[in-house]
Amino acid sequence: MPRPGTSTTRGYGRPHRRLRAALLPTAYGRACPRCGAPMTVGQALDLDHTDDRTGYLGFSHRACNRAAGAALGNRARAPFIRAVR
């Protein structure tokens, strides 16, 4: 399902991309804030927003970040899904 809005309106515009590029080298060797495993060169990493999207959590493994986003979206839709059934 496509997300509404542009990448900029969703928080992934030019400022986000520039910040990600500038900070990416500092992420290697640190622990992922989502799973605790180290982040290494060659792994897909995302500059992760906080769950309330008011700031940044830091870098996370791409899979960890997107799983957290999916879980958050699923929880938000759960009341609607239960009402439809």
Buried (B, 14 or more C-beta within 10 A) or exposed (E): EEEEEEEEEEEBEEEBEEEBEEEBEEBBEEEBBBBEEEBEEEBEBBBBBEEEEEEBBBBBBEBBBBBBBEEEEEEEEEEEEEEEE
